[in-house]
Amino acid sequence: MKKLIWLILLLGILVIAGCTDTEPEEQENVESEEEVTEEVDSEGEEIDEGIAEEEDEEVTGDRPEGFLWKVEEGPTKVYMLGTIHIAPDNFFPMSEHVEQAYEESDVVVPEIDMNNVNMGEMMSIMTELGQYSDGTTLKDHVSQETYEQIEDSFQGSLYTMDMLNQFKPWLVTNLLEQMRIQELGYTDGVDMHFLNKAEEDEKEVIALETVEDQLGVFAGISDDYQVEMLEETLAAQDQYEEELNKMLDLYSQGDKEALLDMLIVEGEESDPEAEAYLKALNDDRNYNMTEQIKEFLESGEEKTYFVIVGALHLTLEPHIGSILEENGFEVERIQE
């Protein structure tokens, strides 16, 4: 049995994060920036020197390892980095070999290029897939106990119960996770770190998926299973910070086996609906993304690609690396 609440952070439905940023948090960030500006104005060079010292401290010591692989075919090279979609402020830069792989690359290849997503289109698809259109509401689909837990969890947030009542359980689950992540002070993850660098460095970006591809994963989830995911997320709120920090530590260490062990609950029977969901979230997408990576490798072009996809796409069988190996490619992990 998989721990469902961590799958999106490691498998990556990137558009969810783009759709669910909350205004109160953004306002707090703006106010914080204004405070920093006033402090700099009042204390001048002393503050600048302090900031410089902090930045120096941030890049010392062991840097996050992550999960990096390399595949070569003729003059074409593909680096593949398994990512995590949230991170603390001091997470970057990553280890030297990861940052060097990015520097070598001509093309950056994310799941989705979030810097160039049509937000109107994304919200339209989110509305189509995430809201009830049959006259029912969230309250009709969950127990009274679960409904009250939702109300308690979102109390004081941007989201009123009138608004949440329109949403299907899968969307409420994702809103809740994003809210908790913001409360803990985490920022954009590894994907956005390199996408923003690519934009600054004017590197070419080729996305492996579309908004429709990613949000379409939710279209086939049964209502009962959506409720199960929501209930699991609500039940895990007290352990959220501890578990999230553990996951970040394992990612930083590049410990593939320990990360997979964290997601597997031993001794529980397989749930057919959970397995079907995981197949759509991981397996099917892996085969589709691998086809595009194969096209890069077989192009005969003297180019280096830097693929950035959720970590489980490169660690949970059948993953992109194992599918490439099945097709005759040699996949080498790069570690310090």
N, C-alpha and C positions, 0 to 999 in steps of 0.2 A: 504494500500500500504506500503510495507516495504522499508526502506532506504537501498538499496542494497550494498552500498559501505562499510558498517560496518559488513555485514554478515560473511565474511570470517574471520575477526578478532575474532568473537564470536562463529562461528560454526566450523571453523578450517579446512582449507585445508592446513595442515602443510607443505606438500611437496612444495607448492608454494614458501614459504619463503626460503626453501632450494635450490630451483632452481634459484632464482632471486637476490641473493646477488651480489652487484656490486663491481668490482675491485677497482675503485677509492676510495670508502669508506673504503675498507679493507686496502688500502695503507695508508690512513690517520690515521687509527687506529694503524698501525705498527709504523708510524712516531711519533704518540703521545706516544706510549709505550717507544720508544727510548728516547724521551725527558724526560720522567719521570725517566728512568734509569740513564740518565746523571745527572739529578737533585739530585737524591739520592746519586750518587757517589760523587758529589761535596759538598753536605751539610751533608751527613752522618746521624747521629742519630736524628738531628733536624727534617729532613724530615720524618723519620720513626715515630717519635712521633706525627707529624702532621697528618700523614695518620691514625695512630691508633685513634687519636681524632675524625677524620672524620668518621671512621667506627663506633665509639661509638655513634656519633650523628645520624647516619643512622638508628640505630635500636631502637632509643627512640621514644616515642609517639605512637599514634595509628597506628597499622600495617594493611595492606590491608586485608579485611574480605573475599572477594570472595563469593563463593556459595558452601557450603559443606553439603553433606547429608551422612547418614549412613543407611545401611541395614544389618540385621543379620538373619541368618538361621542356627539353630543348632550351631556348633562350628565355622562356617564361618562368617566372617565379611567383608563387602565391604564399604569402604569410596568412595564417588564420589565427586570430586572437579570440578566445572565449571571453566574453565580457560579463559584467554585472551592471545592472541598469540604475543603481544608486551608489553613492559613495560619500564619505565625509570630506570636508574641505581640504584636508591635508593629504589626500590619497595620491595626488599627482605631483611630480611625474612618476610613472611606473618604472619597473626595473630597466636597466640600461639596454638590454637586448630587445625588450618590447618597444621602447622609444626609438631604438635604432632601426627596427623593422619598419616602423612608420616612416622614418626619415628616408629610408631606401625606396619607399614605394612611389610609384607614378600615379596609381589609382587607389582610392579608398573605397571599400565596398561594404556598406552597412546593410542591415536588414531593410531599413527605410532611411532615406535622407530627411531627417526631421527638420533640417534648416530650410528645406524647400518643399514642405508639405502645404497643400492648399487647406487652410484651416476651415474654411467654409464647407468644403467637400467632406473633410474629416468629421465635422460636427453633424453634417447631414446623415452620414452613414451611421454614426454613433446613435443618433436619434432613431433612425429606422430599425436598428438592431437592438437597441437598449431600452426602448420604451414600449409599454403595452399599447396595443391598438385595437384590443378586443373588448374594451369597456371595463376590464378588470383593473385592479391596482395591486401594488405590492402587498398590501394588507390582506388581500384575498388569497395570496399564495404562500404566506408564512404563518407560523403559529403566533398566538398573542404574545407568548414569552419572547420569541425572536423579534417580533415587532417592537416590543418595549426595549429590548437590548439595542436595537438599531436607533431608537429614539434617544436613549441615554448616550450612545456612542457619538452621535452627531450633535448633541446639545451644545449650543454656543458656536457652532460652525456656520459656514455660508449656506449649508444645505438645510432647508426646512423639511418637515415631514410631508408637507403638501407637494414639495418638489420630488422628494425621494419616492413618494407613493407612485409616481409615474414610471419609475425605473424598474427594470427586471433585476432579479437578485445578482446576476453576474456583474452588472454595472455598479450596483451598490457595494459589492465586495471590493471592486477595484477602487471606487471612491474612498472607501474606508482605509484601504492599504495606503493609498497616496496621501491621505490626511495624516496617518500615523507617521509615515516617512518624513513628511514636512515638519511635524511636531518634534521629531527627533533631530532635526537640523541637517538632514542629509541633502546633498545637491545632486545635480545630474551625474550620471555614472560614466563608465569607461567609454561607451559609445559616443556620447556627446562631447567628451574630452577630445577625442580624435576627430570627430566631425567638425568641431569648432576650429581645431588646428588646421584641418584640411581647407576650411574656408579661408582662414587667414593666409595659408601658404598657397592658395589658389590651385590646389590639387584637383584633379578630376574625381568626381564622385559618381559611382554607379550603384544604384540600390538593387537589392535582390528581391524585394517584395514591394507590394503596394498597400495602401491603406485598406483596400477591399480584402486583400489576402489576409491581413492580420486580424481585422475585426470579424471577418467571415468565419474565423475559428469558433466564435461564440454562437454562431447561428444554429449549429447542430446540437447544442447542449440542451438536454431535457430540463423542464422546469424543476423537477425533483432534484436533479443533480446540481442545478444552480443554487437551490436552497441549501443543499448539503455543503457546498463550498462556502456560502455565506455564514452558515452556522459554525463551521470550522474556524473561519476567520474571526468571528466574534468571540469564540471560546479561547482563542490563542492571544487575545489582546494583552493579558498580563505578562506573557512571556515574549512579546514581540521584540522588544529592544534587545533582550539577552540573546535570543535566537538569531536576530539580524546581525548582531555584532559577531557572533560565532561564525555565521556564514561568511561575513566579510574577512574574518581572520583566515578561514580555510582558503578563500579565494586568494588572499594576499600571499599565502604560503604556497599556492599552486598545488594543494593536496587534493588530487582528483578522487582518490578512493574515500577519503574522509568526507569530502563534500557529497559524494553519492550516498554514503552511509547515513548522512544526516537526513537525507530525503526519503529513506526507506524505513518503514516501520515493520520490524521483523515480527513474524508470528501472526500476521493478519491476512485473511483471505483476500484474494484479488477481487476488486469490484469491477464488473464489466463496464459500467459507465465511466468509471475513473480511467480505465485502460483505453477506452474509446476516445476520451477527451485528451489523454496524453498522446495518443497516436496522431490526433489532428494537430495538437500543439507542437509536438516534437518530430515524430517519424515522417509524416507526410511532408512537412515543411523541409526537413533535412534532405529528402530525396529531390525536392524541387530546387532547393538552393544548390545542391551538389551538381545538378545538371548545368547550371550557369557557371559554376566554378570550373567544371570540365571544359566548357567552351573557352574560358580564359586560357587554360592550360594547353588546349589543342589549337590555339590560334596561330602559333608560330611567331608571335610578336615578341620583340625584345622589351618586355615590360615587367614591372613588379607590382603585384596587387597586394593590398593590405585589407583582408576580410575581417570585419568585426561583427560577431554574432553572439547571442546569449551563450553563456558557458556550457550549458547542458547540450547545446547543439553540437558540441565538440567532445562531449564526455559520456553522454547517455546513449547507449546502443538502441537502434542503429544511428550512429552519429555521422557527421559529414566526413570525418577522417576515415572511418571504417568503410563507408560507402565508396570513397575514392580508392581505398586499398582493394576493395572487391573489383574495381574497374582497372586494376593494374598499376596504380600510382603508388609511389613510395612516400609515405608520410612520416616526417621526422619531428619529434617534439624538441623544442629548444628551451633549455633551462640553464640557470646559473649553476 
